[in-house]
Amino acid sequence: MATPWQRPKILAFDIFGTVVDWHGSIVREVEALGLLDGPGCALTPADFARAWRAGYRPAMARVMSGELGWTRIDDLHRMILDELLDQYHLALDEPGRRQLNLAWHRLAPWPDSVEGLSRLKQRHVICTLSNGNLGLLADMAKLGGLPWDLILSAEVFRAYKPHPDTYLGVAEVFEVDPSEVMLVAAHQDDLDAARGCGLKTAYIERPHEFGADAPKSVEGSSANDLHASSLTDLARALQC
């Protein structure tokens, strides 16, 4: 006889792309700054946002390999930003660079995020599980009205996803079995790693994570416990 599906106690959320629209938010910041308005600049704000984000995994890999010591995402974002500005010969003074780097603290939620999280919170403990550092996640929550019960970050576990310490760390913090935690994410590799640690998984469709001009597949995997078109759709599936 099949084992009945049990509702998870804890919902842990990936943030960048799943709960907040990093691409649209960075594009708006770059446009407002006029960073690419100079003559002869062929780079678009959308391309700049994607290039900045593309440096994220290689930068984390340098930390995970031991080339760099433990480094907050804020500092990795700044390293990538400086490299991009140099690569494309874009002039931005030090105060401007600091302010632009803080754009990652100001990412706007997807339109369904606040309502979906508020509904899910009624029947579940909801927390972040992001590679973003604690200060970044707190600022983002405050500005966007994200109603977390707890903010957890790679900074807490001194390991970036997909290291098992991040996923298992959520279960340890709440003193529950890993099977009582569900990771909610728009990235199948994140969900696969969580499932490998015994967590439940829910895939969220974010076809425009990289911009409307660069849609991504949202097929997900049949191995996920749930597949939802949005966080409000996930709330409906969990009867919240």
C-alpha angles and dihedrals in degrees: 000000000000117000111249114250110253124212111245117244096210128043111199116192133209105220116197106077095354102065102008133041102236095172098052092042095051091045090055092049093049092047092049090050093051088223095151098038096101122111116274096016107139094179115105124212088247091054091046091053092050092047091051091051092044090064091060100084096044090049092051089047089060089057095044091050092053094246088118127030120239106312129185118236089243089063093044090051089052092050091052092046093053090050092050094049091050093045093054096034093240117166116225125149125227097265089048092050092050091049094047091048088056088061086092087065090056102052112145122234120246110260093258098044105088094044092044094049092046091054094045090049090063092071104017142046105247125202140161122253103185139143086230115107123254098255091050092050093047093051091047092050093049095049095042099040093240106170102214121171088206137002113224123178143173083257089069093053097034088230133095124228128291089044109110091233089072097054096037089044090067091056091047093050092054095035094235135126114269088244088064091062123078121198113214114201146144092221120082095203090058091050093047091054091048092049089052087060092052100262125136115243138215122189118212120201113234103163093170098047089121094038135283089274092058107042117185131211114267098188095120120184133292087228090073117099092223137016119196136176092219142350090269088053088051089051089053091049090051091046094243 
